[in-house]
Each structure stands twice: as C-alpha cells, then as structure tokens.
C-alpha cells in the first residue's frame, strides 16, 4: 500500500509537470509572441480622446507617431523644476509632456528619467486637460485650440506663465500656471466677457490614459486605476473594473474632492477648490480596441455678465507618490485624505500605516532598504515573541507526543472510538492543547500581510540596491540555468524552451534560499494525523512555492527568506528547550558522527 501511494504520487507529479510544459510551449509562448508582434506592428495610439468636455465621445485618431514628432506638432512652453522637466502644449493648453528627473526608468547607467505624461498621438498617451463647458456658448476653447503665451518664457518655481485665448465672440480666456519645487501645479483660469449677453459656464478637468503599457514588475496587490476622495470616501476602481463596466461610468457629487489615475508609484490627480461642489466621473470610453481611461470633474456653473469676469483655481499633482510629500500637501493645501493615493489596503490599513512609518524611520537611519527590511522583520518578530512563543511551545509539545500518537493509532486502528479516547487522555497527561497554536497564528496574519503590503507600496524599494542586487523591486535576475551568471549565456535565448527557462522555471539565488528555508521551517513543524501520502505532498510544498514566488520582487523574497530563518531559529530553540529531536540536530549528528541522546 505504501509503495502504491508513492508510485501514484510520482505519476501525478510527472503528469502535472508534463502538462504544464506542453501548455507553456504550445499555448502561452505562441500567444505572447503573437501579442508582442501585434504591439510592434500596431502600438496603441491616440485612439481617442480629443474631448472638448468631460463625457464627450472619443474620436478616431491616426496611428501612433514618435514622441518627438508628437511634440513637434504643437508650439510649446518648457517646464523645468528640480523634480520635473518637459513642456506644455499651446494647442489645447494641455499638460502632456513630463519626466520625473529624480527617478530613472531602469537601473542601467545613463537610463532616461521616468516618463510621467505622454502626448496624444504616441503609444500609451497620458495627459491632462483643463477648460470650460457650457450650453449654447460658442467658441469655448478645446483640445485643438491654439493658445498664446502672453507672459513668461519657461515654467519653473517662482516663474509662472500666462496663456491667453480670445474666441472672437466677446470672450477672453486667460490661464496662469504655477509650479512648485516638486509635483504640484496651480492653475488659475479667468474668463472675461466683453460681449452684450451673459454666458453660463463651468470649469472642468480631465486626466486621461489611452491603453496601459505592459509592466514586467506589476504588483497584483497594489491598486492601479482610478483613485480619488469623493463624497466623503476613498473611491478606487481598477482599470479592469472600468473596462468591465465601460457602459456604466462611476459618478459622484462632492466637495473637498480630488480625483485622478494612478500607477503603483505614479499619480496624476486633479484637485478642484475644496469648497466647490463638483461632479466627478470615472470611465473607460473605449475607442475601437483601445481602452480610454478617464477621470474628470465638472465644477459649479458661473454666470459671466457683460463687462464682468469670473475666476476658477485648481491644482494638479503629477509625480511620485512619496508619502511625506502627499501628507505635506494634504496639510498645506487642505486636500482631504490625499495620502490615500497610496494603497494602504482596505482591511488592514490601521496596521499598514504605522508599519510603513516604522520602516521609513529605520531606512532613514540605516540608509539601505535591504537592511531596513531585515531590521523591520526582526522588530516585528520581537513584538510578537510572547504570542509566537506560545504557538511554538504548543507545536513543540505536539511534535514531542507525535510518536506516542502514532503508536496509539496503530494499536487501536480497528477501534476509532477507543483510539480517540486514548489520544485525548494522552493530551491531558502531557498537558498538550492541539488548538493552542491556532490563535497566536491568527493574530499574526494581519501584521505579516500588512508588512507584505508595505514592501509593495514603498517607492523607496524601487531601484534600491542590496548586496549584489541592483533593484529590490524587480525579480531576482540571477538564474540557476547559467550558474547564476558564471556561464555567459542567456537561457531566454534557448530554442523552444527559452520562454520556460526565463519564465516559469526562472530560479535565482533568492528563490532557492526561500525554498530551502521554507522546507527547513516546515520540517520543524509537527505533522500529526497526516497519512504518508499527504506528508509527501506537504514536503513538496516548499518546492512548489519556490517556483511560485520566484517572479516576486527581490525585496519580498529577502523578507520571506529572513522571516523563515527567524521562524526556524525560534522553533529550534523551543525544541532544544523541550528536548525534542529535530532535523537540525539530526543533520549535525550525521555530520559529526554523534549519536542521539537517550530519552
């Protein structure tokens, strides 16, 4: 029976691996190649969104052009700050060309800065419009309106620019744009009515993305999509949510509002006057096969009498989601819950926030994010030591009585009632509670999930070096298939199986360390009431999880591996205290030739 169970387990594993490889080679790899070829031949372009007002239907557009060609199609006003560089298009007075100078695209030397906003007409454009809407008001400026630079030559801190446009029908529009040292723009729009009749208009703002570029380091646990604080609550919808419900836009009426689109680390947010009632909309205005994601708002109406003027002020944040900066803007500009642009988690935010603060404090003192991760893990373990100690004490006692339980199961295998009675008597005699380890484990779950969340949202981990790794936010670049770089060969270029070796079977040093420490931690735990076949499956779990976790960021693997080391050390200390035999002592005895102590 035992041999048959072993054979069935081996057959199952071989079949599973074979099916997986066949599916990867003949289904996933060809699909990825087709998709890459399609993107190369037909990159997502400006499919859409020349909207004259929020909610207007998208229009078809020509194929994608280069960034340089798109910028050259319109006169521009340069933007230069310590944190930003780019330009503003005079056509539409649109903010569509921004780079984040403090952040590089890759870790390579000389890598260009991160592209924040991108002009329409290119692949994956991302841009911001502000303007006015009104019924039966001719000549309102739109995305194709050519504005005039009336004041200033370059937008920089302390040096605003003013754009103007006269519609020839009595209305003159002026826009004063200011920017600070970081990522906050201030826009002040003024409309002067020189006509003979009053006009009724309302301000609007729109941030739009046309398609989402692929991201190999995309995190599945961090929100990406629309984000804002509307009607007294955080409102967040993923890009997938917006696409799924593209026929039902999400609409809100609110004061003290802000709204925008966010990536894992970057945010473009529209911030109207806090006292003004606005109507905000999130939507995917599909244009053909391209998703056109938009977050917009429309403010309260204003009546501009003949000979009068009205003014509207709003802010735009376009940059990196660094928590101290968001909180500073929240306090100084009165932006409600602005630091909620960072995904703290829906359920455990009350743990994630203080843990992020603590990690930041450690990082500021040690100066290395990898060391900060190790130190934070130790601090969390120390905080939970009394609770975890009870858990490991219970587990150790269970492991100690495990041989006696197996003996009782064999002795009373034909009498289940008697077997259960004797096992309960054994628990009482040895003062063992099999459920005593469950509560401490449940109490720790929110904390360790929050720590995992913190490492995902921390922009400080992006491109942070540690030991021989250049970027803790990317997967481990080393691979076992070229002996971790000793062989000058890229497994991804191998015929037929290259996609598998560089994908599912990509195993670096950190995943291997994680798998080993998980196996060691698992082997230190008692396996009571588990039949031999199930035990073999449990023994294979570290191997399975090693492959599952391999694509995760290196910083997370550093945390998990170090956490496994601490868990194993605590378990070992408990087992030594209660004189329970364990795999570490057995290995030491095997290497030294010593025998196990009696009793």
Legacy VTK file of the C-alpha trace (Angstrom):
# vtk DataFile Version 3.0
C-alpha trace
ASCII
DATASET POLYDATA
POINTS 599 float
0.000 0.000 0.000
2.804 2.392 0.886
4.631 1.611 -2.384
1.411 2.135 -4.349
0.854 5.560 -2.729
4.407 6.565 -3.567
4.002 5.424 -7.144
0.712 7.322 -7.554
2.260 10.478 -6.142
5.217 10.279 -8.541
2.926 9.596 -11.530
0.762 12.572 -10.606
3.736 14.917 -10.335
5.277 13.752 -13.622
1.967 14.187 -15.463
1.394 17.621 -13.941
4.862 18.837 -14.950
4.478 17.388 -18.459
1.102 19.059 -18.978
2.464 22.345 -17.684
5.430 22.273 -20.069
3.219 21.373 -23.044
0.808 24.205 -22.221
3.680 26.669 -21.824
5.398 25.690 -25.091
2.370 25.306 -27.353
-0.112 27.805 -25.872
1.416 30.530 -23.670
4.650 31.155 -25.591
2.978 31.437 -29.035
0.292 33.716 -27.554
2.931 36.002 -26.034
4.838 36.130 -29.327
1.660 36.981 -31.259
0.790 39.726 -28.790
4.319 41.182 -28.965
4.182 41.151 -32.773
0.793 42.875 -32.777
2.006 45.557 -30.375
5.078 46.129 -32.507
3.051 46.394 -35.696
0.125 48.330 -34.229
1.043 50.003 -30.926
-1.898 51.506 -29.023
-2.095 55.061 -30.173
-4.245 58.044 -29.707
-7.376 56.160 -30.275
-9.420 58.630 -28.776
-9.899 61.275 -26.620
-9.996 64.582 -28.148
-12.744 65.573 -25.799
-13.977 69.099 -25.765
-15.623 68.426 -22.423
-15.909 65.612 -19.892
-18.119 62.823 -21.158
-17.806 63.694 -24.830
-17.457 60.652 -27.112
-13.919 59.771 -28.220
-12.855 60.299 -31.797
-10.792 58.081 -34.037
-7.178 59.157 -34.466
-4.263 58.363 -36.794
-1.705 55.651 -35.972
0.901 56.260 -33.293
3.812 58.571 -34.022
7.114 59.031 -32.241
7.264 61.183 -29.156
9.470 63.715 -30.913
7.007 64.014 -33.801
4.063 64.477 -31.431
5.900 67.237 -29.538
6.910 68.998 -32.725
3.284 69.170 -33.901
2.495 71.983 -31.470
4.288 75.074 -30.106
5.295 74.512 -26.500
6.258 76.178 -23.246
9.179 74.441 -21.482
8.830 73.210 -17.877
11.876 72.872 -15.610
11.882 72.219 -11.859
14.215 70.266 -9.559
11.832 67.292 -9.865
10.285 67.707 -13.336
11.189 68.509 -16.913
9.017 68.693 -20.012
6.676 71.124 -21.716
3.098 72.368 -22.029
1.383 72.251 -25.399
-0.083 75.584 -26.550
-2.529 73.559 -28.613
-5.252 72.938 -26.055
-3.070 74.327 -23.219
-2.555 70.666 -22.407
-0.096 69.206 -19.902
1.177 66.175 -21.793
4.969 66.111 -21.578
6.542 65.458 -18.178
9.512 63.449 -16.917
10.376 62.733 -13.273
14.033 63.679 -13.015
14.591 62.007 -9.631
13.589 58.564 -10.939
15.247 56.572 -13.730
13.398 54.092 -15.922
15.904 51.299 -15.249
18.967 50.696 -13.105
21.280 50.914 -16.133
23.812 53.720 -16.114
22.521 56.702 -18.087
18.939 55.440 -18.081
16.433 58.173 -19.031
14.065 59.520 -16.365
10.607 58.079 -15.786
8.037 59.360 -18.232
5.048 60.732 -16.322
2.864 62.329 -19.029
2.953 61.490 -22.713
1.387 63.402 -25.652
-1.609 62.189 -27.598
-0.692 60.577 -30.885
2.056 58.422 -29.353
1.695 54.921 -27.932
0.044 54.851 -24.498
-0.583 58.615 -24.119
-1.312 60.068 -20.693
-2.272 63.745 -20.465
-4.286 66.367 -18.565
-6.779 68.945 -19.827
-8.487 71.859 -18.087
-11.134 74.119 -19.567
-14.713 75.383 -19.541
-18.026 73.832 -20.600
-21.358 75.468 -21.200
-24.533 75.023 -23.207
-25.110 77.351 -26.127
-21.795 79.107 -25.515
-19.931 79.324 -28.835
-16.162 79.481 -29.072
-15.142 77.705 -25.881
-11.510 76.541 -26.076
-10.953 72.815 -26.615
-8.104 70.367 -27.234
-7.335 71.809 -30.672
-7.487 75.482 -29.646
-4.200 77.315 -30.123
-3.391 79.459 -27.094
-0.920 82.348 -26.956
1.944 82.637 -24.467
1.240 86.088 -23.042
3.641 86.170 -20.097
6.779 84.256 -19.170
9.024 82.045 -21.278
9.575 78.933 -19.161
7.530 77.482 -16.307
9.649 76.967 -13.198
9.287 77.531 -9.438
8.700 81.237 -8.853
8.317 81.892 -12.582
4.709 81.337 -13.694
3.455 81.573 -17.268
0.184 83.017 -18.557
-1.653 81.709 -21.622
-4.492 83.556 -23.325
-7.124 82.889 -25.965
-9.768 85.203 -27.454
-12.649 83.463 -29.195
-13.674 86.404 -31.370
-17.159 86.388 -29.880
-16.585 88.552 -26.859
-14.924 86.016 -24.505
-11.274 86.166 -23.458
-9.710 83.258 -21.577
-6.534 83.581 -19.502
-4.722 80.747 -17.691
-1.953 81.385 -15.175
0.119 78.262 -14.441
2.484 77.929 -11.483
4.585 75.006 -10.254
6.430 74.316 -7.012
9.717 72.531 -6.301
8.078 69.111 -6.518
4.999 67.935 -8.419
2.188 70.425 -7.713
0.823 72.749 -10.387
-1.578 75.605 -9.643
-3.861 76.748 -12.450
-5.912 79.942 -12.263
-8.407 80.395 -15.093
-10.086 83.743 -15.754
-12.894 84.392 -18.265
-13.735 87.967 -19.280
-16.996 88.715 -21.071
-16.788 91.703 -23.430
-19.980 90.675 -25.211
-23.501 92.014 -24.890
-25.098 88.938 -23.291
-24.318 86.937 -20.133
-22.858 83.430 -20.504
-23.156 80.464 -18.156
-20.094 78.215 -17.940
-18.492 75.691 -15.587
-14.816 74.679 -15.131
-13.691 71.126 -15.804
-10.573 68.999 -15.507
-9.721 65.688 -17.157
-6.843 63.228 -16.839
-6.773 60.524 -19.464
-4.806 57.428 -20.454
-5.159 55.527 -23.702
-4.100 51.969 -23.056
-1.787 50.748 -20.294
1.817 49.825 -21.167
2.983 46.359 -20.070
4.891 46.294 -16.796
7.022 43.198 -16.002
7.216 44.282 -12.348
3.496 44.908 -11.944
2.267 44.055 -8.437
-1.053 42.286 -8.133
-1.667 43.558 -4.597
-1.241 47.304 -5.255
-4.120 49.297 -6.737
-3.699 50.690 -10.239
-6.544 52.592 -11.896
-8.768 55.490 -10.909
-8.391 56.942 -7.429
-9.882 59.842 -5.528
-11.625 61.138 -2.439
-15.244 61.833 -3.323
-18.404 62.218 -1.290
-16.505 61.651 1.947
-14.922 58.333 0.923
-11.932 56.992 -0.925
-13.073 55.902 -4.397
-10.867 53.455 -6.257
-11.601 51.402 -9.362
-9.038 49.264 -11.139
-8.533 49.610 -14.871
-10.109 46.168 -15.174
-13.192 47.376 -13.265
-13.568 50.387 -15.563
-13.234 48.209 -18.668
-15.716 45.646 -17.391
-18.320 48.355 -16.695
-17.440 50.721 -19.540
-21.148 51.237 -20.270
-21.752 52.377 -16.684
-19.419 55.252 -15.675
-18.887 55.790 -11.962
-20.311 59.205 -10.984
-20.126 61.189 -7.727
-21.093 64.637 -6.424
-18.750 66.015 -3.802
-16.999 68.914 -2.130
-13.463 68.637 -0.702
-12.727 66.357 -3.644
-9.796 65.158 -5.689
-9.678 62.573 -8.467
-7.185 61.038 -10.866
-5.434 57.982 -12.295
-2.639 56.125 -10.547
0.012 53.508 -11.141
1.896 51.637 -8.476
4.254 54.558 -7.864
2.996 57.482 -10.010
-0.124 59.647 -9.746
-1.871 62.297 -11.862
-4.562 63.904 -9.687
-6.981 66.773 -10.339
-7.679 68.876 -7.250
-10.526 71.420 -7.563
-11.244 74.082 -4.978
-12.201 72.262 -1.765
-15.257 74.479 -1.179
-16.685 73.860 -4.636
-19.319 71.207 -5.416
-18.093 69.107 -8.340
-19.480 66.257 -10.404
-16.777 63.594 -10.857
-16.789 60.720 -13.350
-14.614 57.623 -13.861
-14.990 55.777 -17.142
-13.448 53.717 -19.910
-14.524 55.469 -23.110
-13.471 52.685 -25.452
-12.337 53.713 -28.932
-12.220 50.620 -31.080
-9.889 48.136 -29.428
-8.194 50.750 -27.224
-9.271 51.448 -23.657
-9.512 55.179 -22.950
-9.431 55.586 -19.186
-10.541 58.940 -17.852
-11.098 60.650 -14.515
-12.771 64.019 -14.828
-14.778 66.574 -12.889
-17.079 69.467 -13.716
-17.414 72.355 -11.269
-20.326 74.594 -10.373
-21.729 76.900 -13.041
-20.800 80.579 -13.176
-22.721 83.371 -14.849
-20.415 85.891 -16.516
-22.308 89.126 -17.016
-21.375 91.549 -19.825
-18.285 93.503 -18.793
-17.567 91.092 -15.897
-15.155 88.227 -15.326
-15.012 85.030 -13.274
-12.044 83.083 -11.935
-11.532 79.403 -11.090
-8.496 77.903 -9.374
-7.446 74.264 -9.188
-4.345 72.169 -8.630
-2.751 69.298 -10.488
-0.428 66.735 -8.894
1.698 64.830 -11.403
4.524 62.827 -9.900
5.758 60.186 -7.483
3.593 59.044 -4.560
6.037 59.705 -1.745
4.037 59.621 1.486
5.687 62.574 3.311
5.106 64.800 0.269
1.449 63.757 -0.073
0.890 64.415 3.622
2.586 67.800 3.352
0.255 68.807 0.503
-2.695 67.455 2.474
-1.921 69.804 5.358
-0.781 72.904 3.486
-3.360 72.880 0.688
-6.215 71.269 2.623
-6.502 68.247 0.280
-8.670 65.749 2.119
-7.092 62.294 2.618
-4.515 62.916 -0.090
-2.160 60.272 1.273
-4.885 57.714 0.497
-3.490 57.858 -3.041
-1.120 55.237 -1.608
-2.803 51.827 -1.409
-2.732 51.101 2.323
-5.158 48.193 1.950
-8.878 48.046 2.544
-8.938 45.973 5.725
-5.588 46.266 7.486
-4.724 49.928 6.804
-4.597 50.581 10.557
-1.619 48.197 10.698
-0.054 49.092 7.331
0.244 52.820 8.038
2.244 52.611 11.302
4.347 49.798 9.873
5.210 51.938 6.846
6.149 54.800 9.165
8.367 52.481 11.211
10.050 51.071 8.095
10.703 54.620 6.865
12.286 55.550 10.201
14.593 52.522 10.060
15.508 53.230 6.438
16.399 56.849 7.227
18.792 55.626 9.919
20.441 52.624 8.248
20.487 54.085 4.727
19.963 50.736 2.966
16.485 49.468 2.210
17.514 45.803 2.288
18.940 46.207 5.799
15.786 48.123 6.776
13.685 45.116 5.676
15.780 42.754 7.792
15.617 45.071 10.800
11.846 45.587 10.494
11.273 41.836 10.278
13.292 41.324 13.465
11.351 44.108 15.243
8.010 42.598 14.237
9.161 39.167 15.388
10.290 40.591 18.718
6.955 42.365 19.188
5.145 39.082 18.622
7.634 36.960 20.548
5.375 36.301 23.577
2.475 35.244 21.335
4.648 33.288 18.915
6.390 31.653 21.849
3.093 30.138 22.952
2.465 28.919 19.426
5.887 27.286 19.068
5.635 25.840 22.565
2.362 24.174 21.618
3.783 22.950 18.305
6.871 21.574 20.035
4.784 19.655 22.552
2.720 18.262 19.702
5.879 17.128 17.947
7.087 15.516 21.171
3.947 13.421 21.564
3.723 12.586 17.869
5.492 9.187 18.162
3.142 8.225 21.026
0.121 9.252 18.942
1.300 7.136 16.026
1.708 4.187 18.384
-1.876 4.664 19.654
-3.228 4.825 16.099
-1.544 1.557 15.214
-2.641 -0.125 18.452
-6.306 0.881 18.123
-6.620 1.108 14.333
-9.700 -1.176 14.417
-11.396 0.779 17.234
-11.669 4.509 16.303
-13.640 5.402 19.450
-11.024 3.852 21.736
-8.263 5.439 19.658
-9.763 8.898 20.106
-10.278 8.309 23.823
-6.632 7.302 24.318
-5.354 10.272 22.276
-7.403 12.709 24.399
-6.038 11.040 27.534
-2.520 11.488 26.121
-3.210 15.210 25.582
-4.343 15.574 29.185
-1.461 13.595 30.578
1.164 15.550 28.633
-0.699 18.889 29.064
-0.974 19.417 25.314
-3.675 21.530 23.659
-3.730 20.853 19.882
-5.577 24.139 19.265
-3.294 26.318 21.380
-1.136 27.261 18.401
-4.036 28.454 16.226
-4.968 31.713 17.977
-1.413 33.131 18.036
-1.119 32.291 14.337
-4.402 34.067 13.509
-3.343 37.168 15.437
-0.155 37.427 13.391
-1.776 37.115 9.949
-2.906 40.793 9.632
0.519 42.032 10.694
2.507 39.900 8.285
0.091 40.633 5.426
0.479 44.348 6.166
4.255 44.005 6.117
3.960 42.332 2.706
1.738 45.237 1.586
4.192 47.848 2.882
7.025 46.350 0.859
4.852 46.503 -2.276
3.840 50.152 -1.917
7.210 51.514 -0.801
8.664 53.615 -3.604
11.884 53.596 -1.570
12.325 49.922 -2.568
12.245 50.828 -6.274
15.785 50.574 -7.686
17.119 50.134 -4.142
20.379 48.123 -4.218
21.186 45.397 -1.705
24.223 43.116 -1.663
24.671 42.094 -5.319
21.157 43.152 -6.384
20.614 46.445 -8.206
16.834 46.630 -7.713
14.882 45.129 -4.828
11.577 45.916 -6.564
12.393 43.615 -9.531
12.656 39.844 -9.611
15.955 38.158 -8.856
17.878 38.489 -12.164
20.174 35.530 -11.465
19.248 32.082 -12.715
20.361 28.568 -11.937
20.405 27.701 -15.659
23.619 29.676 -16.275
25.020 29.014 -12.800
23.989 32.485 -11.608
25.970 34.289 -14.277
29.121 32.154 -14.265
28.236 30.882 -17.744
27.965 33.728 -20.313
24.629 32.541 -21.712
21.062 33.832 -21.522
18.619 30.929 -21.017
15.854 33.045 -22.567
17.526 32.562 -25.971
17.348 28.769 -25.797
15.247 27.341 -28.667
11.756 26.043 -27.790
12.241 26.105 -24.013
13.711 29.610 -23.679
10.364 31.074 -22.609
10.013 28.474 -19.868
13.576 28.854 -18.562
13.197 32.632 -18.396
9.619 32.457 -17.126
8.102 29.731 -15.002
11.375 27.869 -14.385
13.447 31.004 -13.731
15.132 30.329 -10.395
17.581 32.748 -8.865
19.600 32.639 -5.665
16.872 34.238 -3.532
14.061 31.850 -4.606
16.348 28.891 -3.879
17.172 30.300 -0.442
13.477 30.884 0.157
12.624 27.301 -0.848
15.311 25.844 1.418
14.328 27.942 4.435
10.651 27.140 3.877
11.461 23.429 3.745
13.516 23.735 6.933
10.741 25.681 8.674
8.111 23.144 7.553
10.208 20.180 8.658
10.362 21.660 12.171
6.555 21.593 12.458
4.607 18.579 13.763
2.548 16.620 11.248
0.067 14.823 13.454
-2.852 12.982 11.923
-1.387 13.144 8.409
-1.122 9.991 6.313
2.135 9.241 4.429
0.811 10.406 1.021
-0.268 13.731 2.474
3.074 14.085 4.234
4.856 13.684 0.899
2.631 16.347 -0.636
3.385 18.687 2.264
7.083 18.039 1.800
6.728 19.099 -1.837
5.057 22.412 -0.952
8.347 24.301 -0.441
9.390 23.198 -3.934
6.084 24.384 -5.409
6.168 27.711 -3.587
9.777 28.241 -4.612
8.620 28.402 -8.245
5.520 30.439 -7.393
7.497 33.081 -5.519
10.403 33.258 -7.990
8.871 36.105 -10.087
8.164 38.230 -6.999
10.323 41.291 -6.212
13.687 40.500 -4.659
12.865 42.669 -1.637
9.873 40.481 -0.798
11.986 37.328 -1.109
14.558 38.872 1.225
11.760 39.425 3.753
10.230 35.949 3.374
13.592 34.159 3.496
14.733 36.102 6.566
11.346 35.520 8.198
11.715 31.761 7.591
15.186 31.864 9.154
13.815 33.572 12.278
10.892 31.125 12.454
13.246 28.167 12.199
15.550 29.606 14.862
12.635 30.107 17.250
11.328 26.585 16.608
14.796 25.134 17.129
15.220 26.971 20.426
11.881 25.587 21.642
12.706 22.045 20.579
16.052 22.194 22.361
14.295 23.502 25.460
11.805 20.620 25.492
14.428 18.080 24.344
12.574 17.238 21.120
14.518 15.672 18.287
14.564 17.858 15.163
16.045 17.928 11.624
18.815 20.386 12.529
20.151 18.245 15.372
19.839 15.124 13.234
21.879 16.757 10.470
24.524 17.896 12.946
24.775 14.382 14.377
25.080 12.942 10.890
27.930 15.286 10.048
29.761 14.849 13.339
29.087 11.132 13.770
27.469 11.580 17.189
24.514 9.545 18.419
21.183 10.883 19.663
20.954 11.440 23.439
18.880 8.922 25.347
15.313 9.821 26.337
LINES 1 600
599 0 1 2 3 4 5 6 7 8 9 10 11 12 13 14 15 16 17 18 19 20 21 22 23 24 25 26 27 28 29 30 31 32 33 34 35 36 37 38 39 40 41 42 43 44 45 46 47 48 49 50 51 52 53 54 55 56 57 58 59 60 61 62 63 64 65 66 67 68 69 70 71 72 73 74 75 76 77 78 79 80 81 82 83 84 85 86 87 88 89 90 91 92 93 94 95 96 97 98 99 100 101 102 103 104 105 106 107 108 109 110 111 112 113 114 115 116 117 118 119 120 121 122 123 124 125 126 127 128 129 130 131 132 133 134 135 136 137 138 139 140 141 142 143 144 145 146 147 148 149 150 151 152 153 154 155 156 157 158 159 160 161 162 163 164 165 166 167 168 169 170 171 172 173 174 175 176 177 178 179 180 181 182 183 184 185 186 187 188 189 190 191 192 193 194 195 196 197 198 199 200 201 202 203 204 205 206 207 208 209 210 211 212 213 214 215 216 217 218 219 220 221 222 223 224 225 226 227 228 229 230 231 232 233 234 235 236 237 238 239 240 241 242 243 244 245 246 247 248 249 250 251 252 253 254 255 256 257 258 259 260 261 262 263 264 265 266 267 268 269 270 271 272 273 274 275 276 277 278 279 280 281 282 283 284 285 286 287 288 289 290 291 292 293 294 295 296 297 298 299 300 301 302 303 304 305 306 307 308 309 310 311 312 313 314 315 316 317 318 319 320 321 322 323 324 325 326 327 328 329 330 331 332 333 334 335 336 337 338 339 340 341 342 343 344 345 346 347 348 349 350 351 352 353 354 355 356 357 358 359 360 361 362 363 364 365 366 367 368 369 370 371 372 373 374 375 376 377 378 379 380 381 382 383 384 385 386 387 388 389 390 391 392 393 394 395 396 397 398 399 400 401 402 403 404 405 406 407 408 409 410 411 412 413 414 415 416 417 418 419 420 421 422 423 424 425 426 427 428 429 430 431 432 433 434 435 436 437 438 439 440 441 442 443 444 445 446 447 448 449 450 451 452 453 454 455 456 457 458 459 460 461 462 463 464 465 466 467 468 469 470 471 472 473 474 475 476 477 478 479 480 481 482 483 484 485 486 487 488 489 490 491 492 493 494 495 496 497 498 499 500 501 502 503 504 505 506 507 508 509 510 511 512 513 514 515 516 517 518 519 520 521 522 523 524 525 526 527 528 529 530 531 532 533 534 535 536 537 538 539 540 541 542 543 544 545 546 547 548 549 550 551 552 553 554 555 556 557 558 559 560 561 562 563 564 565 566 567 568 569 570 571 572 573 574 575 576 577 578 579 580 581 582 583 584 585 586 587 588 589 590 591 592 593 594 595 596 597 598
